[in-house]
Amino acid sequence: MLKTTLSAVIITVAGLGLTACDVKKTQEGNVTVPKYEVEKKQAGDVTVPKYEVTPPDVKVGTTEKTIDVPTIKKEEKTIEVPTVQVTPAKDK
């Protein structure tokens, strides 16, 4: 339960962080790609190897067992939990 809650909080914070960004282009870019000439010297022959794979035999099932299960009691406590406040860049 704690891992699920923590994962949800992290994903929410990451999502808010990405949506709160304000991106502006401040300069145009310029990229010059080098040009190459390629020439074929000889013809090739490719034969891909063949494999015969025999997978293991896996059987999944259930069995009834008697075990001791602890009981859970519920009590109310006040604890500190983390909070997150995000101010989008355009609102700064």
Secondary structure, 3 states (H helix, E strand, C coil): CHHHHHHHHHHHHHHHHHHCCCCCCCCCCCCCCCCCCCCCCCCCCCCCCCCCCCCCCCCCCCCCCCCCCCCCCCCCCCCCCCCCCCCCHHHC
